[in-house]
Amino acid sequence: MRLTCPHCGSIATIRTSKELASTVREAKAQCNNVECAHTWIARIVAERTIAPSMQPKPGVYIPLSPRSPAAASPAKNQMELGMEFPLPRPG
Ligand SMILES: [Zn+2]
């Protein structure tokens, strides 16, 4: 992950980081430009899911991105399942 200084635009380095929650991490960032030397706290947040985890952790919910292929056609997938395993017809 490339982080740039909000003041001078130079590349910054993450010095330390700590987990605040399963989906939030706080990092101390420092500008690599010695003439600027800005140091700040940044947060990295898991915002949207692009591809769902194959090992989901209970209690962790990260909403599906509207651009995710999984979000694009859930109704279509259900219809395909229905066609694969059709219910018996009465009579
Ligand atoms: Zn800077």
PDB file of the backbone (N, CA, C, O) and the ligand in Angstrom, with CONECT records:
HET     ZN  A 101       1
ATOM      1  N   MET A   1       0.845  -1.191   0.000  1.00  0.00           N
ATOM      2  CA  MET A   1       0.000   0.000   0.000  1.00  0.00           C
ATOM      3  C   MET A   1       0.878   1.237   0.000  1.00  0.00           C
ATOM      4  O   MET A   1       1.741   1.399   0.862  1.00  0.00           O
ATOM      5  N   ARG A   2       0.649   2.115  -0.981  1.00  0.00           N
ATOM      6  CA  ARG A   2       1.441   3.334  -1.098  1.00  0.00           C
ATOM      7  C   ARG A   2       0.685   4.472  -0.423  1.00  0.00           C
ATOM      8  O   ARG A   2      -0.463   4.765  -0.754  1.00  0.00           O
ATOM      9  N   LEU A   3       1.359   5.101   0.528  1.00  0.00           N
ATOM     10  CA  LEU A   3       0.764   6.201   1.277  1.00  0.00           C
ATOM     11  C   LEU A   3       1.583   7.454   0.989  1.00  0.00           C
ATOM     12  O   LEU A   3       2.812   7.423   1.036  1.00  0.00           O
ATOM     13  N   THR A   4       0.894   8.559   0.689  1.00  0.00           N
ATOM     14  CA  THR A   4       1.619   9.805   0.435  1.00  0.00           C
ATOM     15  C   THR A   4       1.259  10.838   1.502  1.00  0.00           C
ATOM     16  O   THR A   4       0.178  10.798   2.091  1.00  0.00           O
ATOM     17  N   CYS A   5       2.180  11.749   1.732  1.00  0.00           N
ATOM     18  CA  CYS A   5       2.004  12.799   2.731  1.00  0.00           C
ATOM     19  C   CYS A   5       0.898  13.759   2.281  1.00  0.00           C
ATOM     20  O   CYS A   5       0.928  14.247   1.151  1.00  0.00           O
ATOM     21  N   PRO A   6      -0.085  14.035   3.164  1.00  0.00           N
ATOM     22  CA  PRO A   6      -1.156  14.966   2.774  1.00  0.00           C
ATOM     23  C   PRO A   6      -0.669  16.397   2.592  1.00  0.00           C
ATOM     24  O   PRO A   6      -1.383  17.211   2.006  1.00  0.00           O
ATOM     25  N   HIS A   7       0.548  16.733   3.085  1.00  0.00           N
ATOM     26  CA  HIS A   7       1.060  18.101   2.953  1.00  0.00           C
ATOM     27  C   HIS A   7       1.938  18.282   1.727  1.00  0.00           C
ATOM     28  O   HIS A   7       1.674  19.164   0.910  1.00  0.00           O
ATOM     29  N   CYS A   8       2.979  17.463   1.579  1.00  0.00           N
ATOM     30  CA  CYS A   8       3.936  17.686   0.488  1.00  0.00           C
ATOM     31  C   CYS A   8       3.800  16.665  -0.643  1.00  0.00           C
ATOM     32  O   CYS A   8       4.390  16.852  -1.708  1.00  0.00           O
ATOM     33  N   GLY A   9       3.034  15.589  -0.434  1.00  0.00           N
ATOM     34  CA  GLY A   9       2.829  14.602  -1.496  1.00  0.00           C
ATOM     35  C   GLY A   9       3.935  13.572  -1.633  1.00  0.00           C
ATOM     36  O   GLY A   9       3.876  12.715  -2.515  1.00  0.00           O
ATOM     37  N   SER A  10       4.953  13.643  -0.764  1.00  0.00           N
ATOM     38  CA  SER A  10       6.040  12.655  -0.827  1.00  0.00           C
ATOM     39  C   SER A  10       5.556  11.300  -0.314  1.00  0.00           C
ATOM     40  O   SER A  10       4.535  11.211   0.367  1.00  0.00           O
ATOM     41  N   ILE A  11       6.299  10.256  -0.650  1.00  0.00           N
ATOM     42  CA  ILE A  11       5.992   8.920  -0.158  1.00  0.00           C
ATOM     43  C   ILE A  11       6.182   8.911   1.364  1.00  0.00           C
ATOM     44  O   ILE A  11       7.115   9.525   1.883  1.00  0.00           O
ATOM     45  N   ALA A  12       5.290   8.210   2.071  1.00  0.00           N
ATOM     46  CA  ALA A  12       5.371   8.101   3.529  1.00  0.00           C
ATOM     47  C   ALA A  12       5.609   6.642   3.909  1.00  0.00           C
ATOM     48  O   ALA A  12       5.376   5.730   3.116  1.00  0.00           O
ATOM     49  N   THR A  13       6.077   6.444   5.134  1.00  0.00           N
ATOM     50  CA  THR A  13       6.321   5.106   5.662  1.00  0.00           C
ATOM     51  C   THR A  13       5.422   4.884   6.867  1.00  0.00           C
ATOM     52  O   THR A  13       5.282   5.766   7.714  1.00  0.00           O
ATOM     53  N   ILE A  14       4.799   3.683   6.946  1.00  0.00           N
ATOM     54  CA  ILE A  14       4.016   3.334   8.128  1.00  0.00           C
ATOM     55  C   ILE A  14       4.999   2.794   9.165  1.00  0.00           C
ATOM     56  O   ILE A  14       5.652   1.775   8.941  1.00  0.00           O
ATOM     57  N   ARG A  15       5.097   3.491  10.309  1.00  0.00           N
ATOM     58  CA  ARG A  15       6.069   3.129  11.353  1.00  0.00           C
ATOM     59  C   ARG A  15       5.535   2.034  12.256  1.00  0.00           C
ATOM     60  O   ARG A  15       6.228   1.053  12.522  1.00  0.00           O
ATOM     61  N   THR A  16       4.318   2.192  12.724  1.00  0.00           N
ATOM     62  CA  THR A  16       3.685   1.173  13.574  1.00  0.00           C
ATOM     63  C   THR A  16       2.203   1.123  13.221  1.00  0.00           C
ATOM     64  O   THR A  16       1.659   2.056  12.630  1.00  0.00           O
ATOM     65  N   SER A  17       1.564   0.024  13.590  1.00  0.00           N
ATOM     66  CA  SER A  17       0.118  -0.051  13.417  1.00  0.00           C
ATOM     67  C   SER A  17      -0.456  -0.974  14.470  1.00  0.00           C
ATOM     68  O   SER A  17       0.219  -1.877  14.964  1.00  0.00           O
ATOM     69  N   LYS A  18      -1.727  -0.730  14.807  1.00  0.00           N
ATOM     70  CA  LYS A  18      -2.396  -1.599  15.766  1.00  0.00           C
ATOM     71  C   LYS A  18      -3.829  -1.834  15.321  1.00  0.00           C
ATOM     72  O   LYS A  18      -4.454  -0.973  14.702  1.00  0.00           O
ATOM     73  N   GLU A  19      -4.344  -3.031  15.651  1.00  0.00           N
ATOM     74  CA  GLU A  19      -5.707  -3.391  15.278  1.00  0.00           C
ATOM     75  C   GLU A  19      -6.681  -2.804  16.280  1.00  0.00           C
ATOM     76  O   GLU A  19      -6.562  -3.054  17.479  1.00  0.00           O
ATOM     77  N   LEU A  20      -7.653  -2.019  15.799  1.00  0.00           N
ATOM     78  CA  LEU A  20      -8.692  -1.459  16.665  1.00  0.00           C
ATOM     79  C   LEU A  20      -9.918  -2.360  16.678  1.00  0.00           C
ATOM     80  O   LEU A  20     -10.629  -2.442  17.680  1.00  0.00           O
ATOM     81  N   ALA A  21     -10.159  -3.034  15.561  1.00  0.00           N
ATOM     82  CA  ALA A  21     -11.260  -3.990  15.406  1.00  0.00           C
ATOM     83  C   ALA A  21     -10.891  -4.888  14.237  1.00  0.00           C
ATOM     84  O   ALA A  21      -9.906  -4.625  13.546  1.00  0.00           O
ATOM     85  N   SER A  22     -11.664  -5.946  14.001  1.00  0.00           N
ATOM     86  CA  SER A  22     -11.355  -6.859  12.898  1.00  0.00           C
ATOM     87  C   SER A  22     -11.291  -6.134  11.555  1.00  0.00           C
ATOM     88  O   SER A  22     -10.582  -6.562  10.644  1.00  0.00           O
ATOM     89  N   THR A  23     -12.036  -5.035  11.440  1.00  0.00           N
ATOM     90  CA  THR A  23     -12.105  -4.337  10.156  1.00  0.00           C
ATOM     91  C   THR A  23     -11.432  -2.961  10.179  1.00  0.00           C
ATOM     92  O   THR A  23     -11.505  -2.215   9.202  1.00  0.00           O
ATOM     93  N   VAL A  24     -10.767  -2.623  11.313  1.00  0.00           N
ATOM     94  CA  VAL A  24     -10.142  -1.300  11.423  1.00  0.00           C
ATOM     95  C   VAL A  24      -8.739  -1.414  11.993  1.00  0.00           C
ATOM     96  O   VAL A  24      -8.522  -2.079  13.006  1.00  0.00           O
ATOM     97  N   ARG A  25      -7.788  -0.762  11.335  1.00  0.00           N
ATOM     98  CA  ARG A  25      -6.413  -0.733  11.797  1.00  0.00           C
ATOM     99  C   ARG A  25      -5.947   0.727  11.814  1.00  0.00           C
ATOM    100  O   ARG A  25      -6.223   1.488  10.887  1.00  0.00           O
ATOM    101  N   GLU A  26      -5.234   1.104  12.887  1.00  0.00           N
ATOM    102  CA  GLU A  26      -4.707   2.459  13.010  1.00  0.00           C
ATOM    103  C   GLU A  26      -3.203   2.398  12.800  1.00  0.00           C
ATOM    104  O   GLU A  26      -2.520   1.547  13.369  1.00  0.00           O
ATOM    105  N   ALA A  27      -2.691   3.316  11.972  1.00  0.00           N
ATOM    106  CA  ALA A  27      -1.261   3.298  11.642  1.00  0.00           C
ATOM    107  C   ALA A  27      -0.638   4.666  11.874  1.00  0.00           C
ATOM    108  O   ALA A  27      -1.268   5.695  11.629  1.00  0.00           O
ATOM    109  N   LYS A  28       0.617   4.672  12.354  1.00  0.00           N
ATOM    110  CA  LYS A  28       1.368   5.915  12.478  1.00  0.00           C
ATOM    111  C   LYS A  28       2.227   6.034  11.223  1.00  0.00           C
ATOM    112  O   LYS A  28       3.083   5.191  10.953  1.00  0.00           O
ATOM    113  N   ALA A  29       1.979   7.101  10.464  1.00  0.00           N
ATOM    114  CA  ALA A  29       2.689   7.296   9.204  1.00  0.00           C
ATOM    115  C   ALA A  29       3.624   8.490   9.311  1.00  0.00           C
ATOM    116  O   ALA A  29       3.337   9.462  10.009  1.00  0.00           O
ATOM    117  N   GLN A  30       4.754   8.400   8.601  1.00  0.00           N
ATOM    118  CA  GLN A  30       5.741   9.477   8.629  1.00  0.00           C
ATOM    119  C   GLN A  30       6.197   9.791   7.210  1.00  0.00           C
ATOM    120  O   GLN A  30       6.548   8.898   6.439  1.00  0.00           O
ATOM    121  N   CYS A  31       6.184  11.075   6.886  1.00  0.00           N
ATOM    122  CA  CYS A  31       6.627  11.532   5.572  1.00  0.00           C
ATOM    123  C   CYS A  31       8.125  11.272   5.410  1.00  0.00           C
ATOM    124  O   CYS A  31       8.909  11.522   6.325  1.00  0.00           O
ATOM    125  N   ASN A  32       8.511  10.769   4.238  1.00  0.00           N
ATOM    126  CA  ASN A  32       9.924  10.477   3.984  1.00  0.00           C
ATOM    127  C   ASN A  32      10.727  11.714   3.584  1.00  0.00           C
ATOM    128  O   ASN A  32      11.955  11.660   3.535  1.00  0.00           O
ATOM    129  N   ASN A  33      10.048  12.828   3.298  1.00  0.00           N
ATOM    130  CA  ASN A  33      10.718  14.079   2.941  1.00  0.00           C
ATOM    131  C   ASN A  33      11.224  14.730   4.234  1.00  0.00           C
ATOM    132  O   ASN A  33      10.420  15.198   5.041  1.00  0.00           O
ATOM    133  N   VAL A  34      12.551  14.764   4.440  1.00  0.00           N
ATOM    134  CA  VAL A  34      13.121  15.291   5.689  1.00  0.00           C
ATOM    135  C   VAL A  34      12.823  16.778   5.899  1.00  0.00           C
ATOM    136  O   VAL A  34      12.835  17.258   7.032  1.00  0.00           O
ATOM    137  N   GLU A  35      12.559  17.504   4.820  1.00  0.00           N
ATOM    138  CA  GLU A  35      12.235  18.927   4.959  1.00  0.00           C
ATOM    139  C   GLU A  35      10.774  19.140   5.380  1.00  0.00           C
ATOM    140  O   GLU A  35      10.400  20.244   5.776  1.00  0.00           O
ATOM    141  N   CYS A  36       9.963  18.105   5.298  1.00  0.00           N
ATOM    142  CA  CYS A  36       8.556  18.164   5.725  1.00  0.00           C
ATOM    143  C   CYS A  36       8.418  17.486   7.096  1.00  0.00           C
ATOM    144  O   CYS A  36       8.031  18.113   8.083  1.00  0.00           O
ATOM    145  N   ALA A  37       8.748  16.180   7.126  1.00  0.00           N
ATOM    146  CA  ALA A  37       8.764  15.383   8.357  1.00  0.00           C
ATOM    147  C   ALA A  37       7.419  15.255   9.055  1.00  0.00           C
ATOM    148  O   ALA A  37       7.365  14.975  10.253  1.00  0.00           O
ATOM    149  N   HIS A  38       6.334  15.460   8.317  1.00  0.00           N
ATOM    150  CA  HIS A  38       5.000  15.313   8.902  1.00  0.00           C
ATOM    151  C   HIS A  38       4.794  13.879   9.386  1.00  0.00           C
ATOM    152  O   HIS A  38       5.139  12.924   8.690  1.00  0.00           O
ATOM    153  N   THR A  39       4.226  13.739  10.592  1.00  0.00           N
ATOM    154  CA  THR A  39       3.891  12.430  11.152  1.00  0.00           C
ATOM    155  C   THR A  39       2.430  12.485  11.545  1.00  0.00           C
ATOM    156  O   THR A  39       1.991  13.448  12.173  1.00  0.00           O
ATOM    157  N   TRP A  40       1.664  11.450  11.178  1.00  0.00           N
ATOM    158  CA  TRP A  40       0.224  11.470  11.447  1.00  0.00           C
ATOM    159  C   TRP A  40      -0.319  10.062  11.676  1.00  0.00           C
ATOM    160  O   TRP A  40       0.343   9.059  11.410  1.00  0.00           O
ATOM    161  N   ILE A  41      -1.545  10.033  12.178  1.00  0.00           N
ATOM    162  CA  ILE A  41      -2.249   8.772  12.401  1.00  0.00           C
ATOM    163  C   ILE A  41      -3.236   8.577  11.253  1.00  0.00           C
ATOM    164  O   ILE A  41      -4.002   9.482  10.919  1.00  0.00           O
ATOM    165  N   ALA A  42      -3.210   7.397  10.659  1.00  0.00           N
ATOM    166  CA  ALA A  42      -4.135   7.055   9.573  1.00  0.00           C
ATOM    167  C   ALA A  42      -4.931   5.827   9.976  1.00  0.00           C
ATOM    168  O   ALA A  42      -4.481   5.026  10.796  1.00  0.00           O
ATOM    169  N   ARG A  43      -6.111   5.683   9.398  1.00  0.00           N
ATOM    170  CA  ARG A  43      -6.931   4.498   9.648  1.00  0.00           C
ATOM    171  C   ARG A  43      -7.145   3.743   8.350  1.00  0.00           C
ATOM    172  O   ARG A  43      -7.419   4.331   7.304  1.00  0.00           O
ATOM    173  N   ILE A  44      -7.013   2.419   8.442  1.00  0.00           N
ATOM    174  CA  ILE A  44      -7.272   1.543   7.304  1.00  0.00           C
ATOM    175  C   ILE A  44      -8.516   0.742   7.667  1.00  0.00           C
ATOM    176  O   ILE A  44      -8.524  -0.008   8.643  1.00  0.00           O
ATOM    177  N   VAL A  45      -9.560   0.910   6.873  1.00  0.00           N
ATOM    178  CA  VAL A  45     -10.861   0.302   7.174  1.00  0.00           C
ATOM    179  C   VAL A  45     -11.272  -0.635   6.036  1.00  0.00           C
ATOM    180  O   VAL A  45     -11.185  -0.278   4.861  1.00  0.00           O
ATOM    181  N   ALA A  46     -11.716  -1.827   6.399  1.00  0.00           N
ATOM    182  CA  ALA A  46     -12.288  -2.742   5.409  1.00  0.00           C
ATOM    183  C   ALA A  46     -13.688  -2.239   5.082  1.00  0.00           C
ATOM    184  O   ALA A  46     -14.607  -2.398   5.886  1.00  0.00           O
ATOM    185  N   GLU A  47     -13.856  -1.639   3.920  1.00  0.00           N
ATOM    186  CA  GLU A  47     -15.101  -0.949   3.555  1.00  0.00           C
ATOM    187  C   GLU A  47     -16.095  -1.821   2.805  1.00  0.00           C
ATOM    188  O   GLU A  47     -17.270  -1.885   3.169  1.00  0.00           O
ATOM    189  N   ARG A  48     -15.621  -2.503   1.745  1.00  0.00           N
ATOM    190  CA  ARG A  48     -16.521  -3.275   0.879  1.00  0.00           C
ATOM    191  C   ARG A  48     -15.851  -4.592   0.488  1.00  0.00           C
ATOM    192  O   ARG A  48     -14.629  -4.671   0.361  1.00  0.00           O
ATOM    193  N   THR A  49     -16.667  -5.611   0.304  1.00  0.00           N
ATOM    194  CA  THR A  49     -16.167  -6.917  -0.122  1.00  0.00           C
ATOM    195  C   THR A  49     -16.237  -7.020  -1.638  1.00  0.00           C
ATOM    196  O   THR A  49     -17.270  -6.737  -2.244  1.00  0.00           O
ATOM    197  N   ILE A  50     -15.130  -7.427  -2.243  1.00  0.00           N
ATOM    198  CA  ILE A  50     -15.102  -7.633  -3.699  1.00  0.00           C
ATOM    199  C   ILE A  50     -15.373  -9.108  -3.995  1.00  0.00           C
ATOM    200  O   ILE A  50     -16.170  -9.442  -4.871  1.00  0.00           O
ATOM    201  N   ALA A  51     -14.688  -9.990  -3.242  1.00  0.00           N
ATOM    202  CA  ALA A  51     -14.928 -11.436  -3.349  1.00  0.00           C
ATOM    203  C   ALA A  51     -15.097 -11.954  -1.921  1.00  0.00           C
ATOM    204  O   ALA A  51     -14.200 -11.757  -1.101  1.00  0.00           O
ATOM    205  N   PRO A  52     -16.212 -12.606  -1.595  1.00  0.00           N
ATOM    206  CA  PRO A  52     -16.444 -13.079  -0.216  1.00  0.00           C
ATOM    207  C   PRO A  52     -15.369 -14.055   0.253  1.00  0.00           C
ATOM    208  O   PRO A  52     -14.826 -14.820  -0.544  1.00  0.00           O
ATOM    209  N   SER A  53     -15.061 -14.024   1.567  1.00  0.00           N
ATOM    210  CA  SER A  53     -14.068 -14.921   2.149  1.00  0.00           C
ATOM    211  C   SER A  53     -14.549 -16.363   2.089  1.00  0.00           C
ATOM    212  O   SER A  53     -15.739 -16.635   2.251  1.00  0.00           O
ATOM    213  N   MET A  54     -13.627 -17.282   1.859  1.00  0.00           N
ATOM    214  CA  MET A  54     -13.935 -18.711   1.894  1.00  0.00           C
ATOM    215  C   MET A  54     -13.856 -19.214   3.337  1.00  0.00           C
ATOM    216  O   MET A  54     -14.246 -20.346   3.621  1.00  0.00           O
ATOM    217  N   GLN A  55     -13.342 -18.361   4.264  1.00  0.00           N
ATOM    218  CA  GLN A  55     -13.248 -18.707   5.689  1.00  0.00           C
ATOM    219  C   GLN A  55     -13.825 -17.549   6.503  1.00  0.00           C
ATOM    220  O   GLN A  55     -13.093 -16.926   7.271  1.00  0.00           O
ATOM    221  N   PRO A  56     -15.111 -17.246   6.357  1.00  0.00           N
ATOM    222  CA  PRO A  56     -15.692 -16.082   7.041  1.00  0.00           C
ATOM    223  C   PRO A  56     -15.642 -16.227   8.560  1.00  0.00           C
ATOM    224  O   PRO A  56     -15.907 -17.298   9.107  1.00  0.00           O
ATOM    225  N   LYS A  57     -15.293 -15.113   9.235  1.00  0.00           N
ATOM    226  CA  LYS A  57     -15.214 -15.089  10.693  1.00  0.00           C
ATOM    227  C   LYS A  57     -16.560 -14.630  11.237  1.00  0.00           C
ATOM    228  O   LYS A  57     -17.075 -13.596  10.810  1.00  0.00           O
ATOM    229  N   PRO A  58     -17.142 -15.383  12.179  1.00  0.00           N
ATOM    230  CA  PRO A  58     -18.423 -14.956  12.749  1.00  0.00           C
ATOM    231  C   PRO A  58     -18.314 -13.547  13.349  1.00  0.00           C
ATOM    232  O   PRO A  58     -17.346 -13.239  14.044  1.00  0.00           O
ATOM    233  N   GLY A  59     -19.295 -12.711  13.080  1.00  0.00           N
ATOM    234  CA  GLY A  59     -19.313 -11.367  13.621  1.00  0.00           C
ATOM    235  C   GLY A  59     -18.664 -10.335  12.724  1.00  0.00           C
ATOM    236  O   GLY A  59     -18.802  -9.136  12.969  1.00  0.00           O
ATOM    237  N   VAL A  60     -17.959 -10.769  11.690  1.00  0.00           N
ATOM    238  CA  VAL A  60     -17.341  -9.817  10.768  1.00  0.00           C
ATOM    239  C   VAL A  60     -18.253  -9.660   9.561  1.00  0.00           C
ATOM    240  O   VAL A  60     -18.516 -10.615   8.831  1.00  0.00           O
ATOM    241  N   TYR A  61     -18.732  -8.427   9.366  1.00  0.00           N
ATOM    242  CA  TYR A  61     -19.589  -8.142   8.221  1.00  0.00           C
ATOM    243  C   TYR A  61     -19.017  -6.971   7.439  1.00  0.00           C
ATOM    244  O   TYR A  61     -18.914  -5.861   7.962  1.00  0.00           O
ATOM    245  N   ILE A  62     -18.650  -7.213   6.202  1.00  0.00           N
ATOM    246  CA  ILE A  62     -18.158  -6.163   5.307  1.00  0.00           C
ATOM    247  C   ILE A  62     -19.064  -6.211   4.083  1.00  0.00           C
ATOM    248  O   ILE A  62     -19.037  -7.186   3.332  1.00  0.00           O
ATOM    249  N   PRO A  63     -19.869  -5.167   3.872  1.00  0.00           N
ATOM    250  CA  PRO A  63     -20.868  -5.212   2.801  1.00  0.00           C
ATOM    251  C   PRO A  63     -20.260  -5.462   1.419  1.00  0.00           C
ATOM    252  O   PRO A  63     -19.132  -5.059   1.135  1.00  0.00           O
ATOM    253  N   LEU A  64     -21.030  -6.132   0.575  1.00  0.00           N
ATOM    254  CA  LEU A  64     -20.592  -6.411  -0.788  1.00  0.00           C
ATOM    255  C   LEU A  64     -20.510  -5.122  -1.590  1.00  0.00           C
ATOM    256  O   LEU A  64     -21.394  -4.269  -1.510  1.00  0.00           O
ATOM    257  N   SER A  65     -19.449  -4.990  -2.356  1.00  0.00           N
ATOM    258  CA  SER A  65     -19.325  -3.866  -3.272  1.00  0.00           C
ATOM    259  C   SER A  65     -20.355  -4.024  -4.379  1.00  0.00           C
ATOM    260  O   SER A  65     -20.581  -5.136  -4.855  1.00  0.00           O
ATOM    261  N   PRO A  66     -20.992  -2.915  -4.804  1.00  0.00           N
ATOM    262  CA  PRO A  66     -21.930  -3.030  -5.928  1.00  0.00           C
ATOM    263  C   PRO A  66     -21.244  -3.547  -7.190  1.00  0.00           C
ATOM    264  O   PRO A  66     -21.907  -4.074  -8.084  1.00  0.00           O
ATOM    265  N   ARG A  67     -19.909  -3.397  -7.269  1.00  0.00           N
ATOM    266  CA  ARG A  67     -19.151  -3.861  -8.439  1.00  0.00           C
ATOM    267  C   ARG A  67     -18.743  -5.325  -8.327  1.00  0.00           C
ATOM    268  O   ARG A  67     -18.200  -5.895  -9.273  1.00  0.00           O
ATOM    269  N   SER A  68     -19.007  -5.943  -7.154  1.00  0.00           N
ATOM    270  CA  SER A  68     -18.626  -7.336  -6.960  1.00  0.00           C
ATOM    271  C   SER A  68     -19.447  -8.247  -7.869  1.00  0.00           C
ATOM    272  O   SER A  68     -20.659  -8.066  -7.986  1.00  0.00           O
ATOM    273  N   PRO A  69     -18.804  -9.226  -8.516  1.00  0.00           N
ATOM    274  CA  PRO A  69     -19.565 -10.186  -9.324  1.00  0.00           C
ATOM    275  C   PRO A  69     -20.603 -10.918  -8.483  1.00  0.00           C
ATOM    276  O   PRO A  69     -21.653 -11.303  -8.998  1.00  0.00           O
ATOM    277  N   ALA A  70     -20.324 -11.118  -7.184  1.00  0.00           N
ATOM    278  CA  ALA A  70     -21.261 -11.818  -6.298  1.00  0.00           C
ATOM    279  C   ALA A  70     -22.520 -10.979  -6.060  1.00  0.00           C
ATOM    280  O   ALA A  70     -23.596 -11.527  -5.822  1.00  0.00           O
ATOM    281  N   ALA A  71     -22.387  -9.656  -6.124  1.00  0.00           N
ATOM    282  CA  ALA A  71     -23.531  -8.775  -5.903  1.00  0.00           C
ATOM    283  C   ALA A  71     -24.328  -8.552  -7.185  1.00  0.00           C
ATOM    284  O   ALA A  71     -25.479  -8.118  -7.139  1.00  0.00           O
ATOM    285  N   ALA A  72     -23.714  -8.850  -8.322  1.00  0.00           N
ATOM    286  CA  ALA A  72     -24.323  -8.523  -9.610  1.00  0.00           C
ATOM    287  C   ALA A  72     -25.582  -9.329  -9.899  1.00  0.00           C
ATOM    288  O   ALA A  72     -26.544  -8.799 -10.456  1.00  0.00           O
ATOM    289  N   SER A  73     -25.585 -10.621  -9.521  1.00  0.00           N
ATOM    290  CA  SER A  73     -26.712 -11.456  -9.961  1.00  0.00           C
ATOM    291  C   SER A  73     -27.095 -12.543  -8.953  1.00  0.00           C
ATOM    292  O   SER A  73     -27.104 -13.721  -9.311  1.00  0.00           O
ATOM    293  N   PRO A  74     -27.412 -12.181  -7.700  1.00  0.00           N
ATOM    294  CA  PRO A  74     -27.826 -13.222  -6.756  1.00  0.00           C
ATOM    295  C   PRO A  74     -29.132 -13.895  -7.180  1.00  0.00           C
ATOM    296  O   PRO A  74     -29.311 -15.091  -6.951  1.00  0.00           O
ATOM    297  N   ALA A  75     -30.057 -13.128  -7.804  1.00  0.00           N
ATOM    298  CA  ALA A  75     -31.338 -13.696  -8.240  1.00  0.00           C
ATOM    299  C   ALA A  75     -31.112 -14.718  -9.355  1.00  0.00           C
ATOM    300  O   ALA A  75     -31.780 -15.749  -9.414  1.00  0.00           O
ATOM    301  N   LYS A  76     -30.157 -14.411 -10.236  1.00  0.00           N
ATOM    302  CA  LYS A  76     -29.847 -15.314 -11.345  1.00  0.00           C
ATOM    303  C   LYS A  76     -29.305 -16.637 -10.804  1.00  0.00           C
ATOM    304  O   LYS A  76     -29.667 -17.711 -11.285  1.00  0.00           O
ATOM    305  N   ASN A  77     -28.422 -16.544  -9.785  1.00  0.00           N
ATOM    306  CA  ASN A  77     -27.860 -17.763  -9.197  1.00  0.00           C
ATOM    307  C   ASN A  77     -28.959 -18.617  -8.577  1.00  0.00           C
ATOM    308  O   ASN A  77     -28.950 -19.842  -8.700  1.00  0.00           O
ATOM    309  N   GLN A  78     -29.921 -17.949  -7.899  1.00  0.00           N
ATOM    310  CA  GLN A  78     -31.018 -18.696  -7.290  1.00  0.00           C
ATOM    311  C   GLN A  78     -31.843 -19.395  -8.363  1.00  0.00           C
ATOM    312  O   GLN A  78     -32.269 -20.536  -8.185  1.00  0.00           O
ATOM    313  N   MET A  79     -32.067 -18.697  -9.486  1.00  0.00           N
ATOM    314  CA  MET A  79     -32.865 -19.275 -10.558  1.00  0.00           C
ATOM    315  C   MET A  79     -32.144 -20.495 -11.139  1.00  0.00           C
ATOM    316  O   MET A  79     -32.771 -21.508 -11.448  1.00  0.00           O
ATOM    317  N   GLU A  80     -30.802 -20.382 -11.283  1.00  0.00           N
ATOM    318  CA  GLU A  80     -30.039 -21.508 -11.812  1.00  0.00           C
ATOM    319  C   GLU A  80     -30.136 -22.706 -10.870  1.00  0.00           C
ATOM    320  O   GLU A  80     -30.273 -23.843 -11.320  1.00  0.00           O
ATOM    321  N   LEU A  81     -30.064 -22.446  -9.543  1.00  0.00           N
ATOM    322  CA  LEU A  81     -30.208 -23.534  -8.579  1.00  0.00           C
ATOM    323  C   LEU A  81     -31.581 -24.182  -8.715  1.00  0.00           C
ATOM    324  O   LEU A  81     -31.711 -25.405  -8.669  1.00  0.00           O
ATOM    325  N   GLY A  82     -32.612 -23.336  -8.886  1.00  0.00           N
ATOM    326  CA  GLY A  82     -33.975 -23.838  -9.027  1.00  0.00           C
ATOM    327  C   GLY A  82     -34.120 -24.727 -10.256  1.00  0.00           C
ATOM    328  O   GLY A  82     -34.855 -25.714 -10.241  1.00  0.00           O
ATOM    329  N   MET A  83     -33.405 -24.360 -11.323  1.00  0.00           N
ATOM    330  CA  MET A  83     -33.496 -25.147 -12.541  1.00  0.00           C
ATOM    331  C   MET A  83     -32.723 -26.455 -12.405  1.00  0.00           C
ATOM    332  O   MET A  83     -33.066 -27.469 -13.013  1.00  0.00           O
ATOM    333  N   GLU A  84     -31.649 -26.404 -11.573  1.00  0.00           N
ATOM    334  CA  GLU A  84     -30.846 -27.612 -11.379  1.00  0.00           C
ATOM    335  C   GLU A  84     -31.588 -28.641 -10.524  1.00  0.00           C
ATOM    336  O   GLU A  84     -31.491 -29.846 -10.753  1.00  0.00           O
ATOM    337  N   PHE A  85     -32.337 -28.135  -9.529  1.00  0.00           N
ATOM    338  CA  PHE A  85     -33.062 -29.020  -8.628  1.00  0.00           C
ATOM    339  C   PHE A  85     -34.552 -28.640  -8.642  1.00  0.00           C
ATOM    340  O   PHE A  85     -35.044 -28.064  -7.672  1.00  0.00           O
ATOM    341  N   PRO A  86     -35.269 -28.952  -9.721  1.00  0.00           N
ATOM    342  CA  PRO A  86     -36.673 -28.518  -9.810  1.00  0.00           C
ATOM    343  C   PRO A  86     -37.549 -29.230  -8.797  1.00  0.00           C
ATOM    344  O   PRO A  86     -37.364 -30.407  -8.489  1.00  0.00           O
ATOM    345  N   LEU A  87     -38.521 -28.459  -8.288  1.00  0.00           N
ATOM    346  CA  LEU A  87     -39.485 -29.042  -7.357  1.00  0.00           C
ATOM    347  C   LEU A  87     -40.406 -29.989  -8.131  1.00  0.00           C
ATOM    348  O   LEU A  87     -40.729 -29.729  -9.290  1.00  0.00           O
ATOM    349  N   PRO A  88     -40.832 -31.090  -7.493  1.00  0.00           N
ATOM    350  CA  PRO A  88     -41.754 -31.997  -8.191  1.00  0.00           C
ATOM    351  C   PRO A  88     -43.091 -31.294  -8.449  1.00  0.00           C
ATOM    352  O   PRO A  88     -43.587 -30.556  -7.597  1.00  0.00           O
ATOM    353  N   ARG A  89     -43.652 -31.524  -9.605  1.00  0.00           N
ATOM    354  CA  ARG A  89     -44.923 -30.891  -9.975  1.00  0.00           C
ATOM    355  C   ARG A  89     -46.082 -31.738  -9.439  1.00  0.00           C
ATOM    356  O   ARG A  89     -46.055 -32.968  -9.483  1.00  0.00           O
ATOM    357  N   PRO A  90     -47.092 -31.039  -8.936  1.00  0.00           N
ATOM    358  CA  PRO A  90     -48.265 -31.803  -8.438  1.00  0.00           C
ATOM    359  C   PRO A  90     -48.982 -32.502  -9.598  1.00  0.00           C
ATOM    360  O   PRO A  90     -49.052 -31.956 -10.698  1.00  0.00           O
ATOM    361  N   GLY A  91     -49.498 -33.671  -9.367  1.00  0.00           N
ATOM    362  CA  GLY A  91     -50.264 -34.426 -10.351  1.00  0.00           C
ATOM    363  C   GLY A  91     -49.319 -35.165 -11.224  1.00  0.00           C
ATOM    364  O   GLY A  91     -49.746 -35.876 -12.134  1.00  0.00           O
TER     365      GLY A  91
HETATM  366 ZN    ZN A 101       5.442  15.614   3.726  1.00  0.00          ZN2+
END
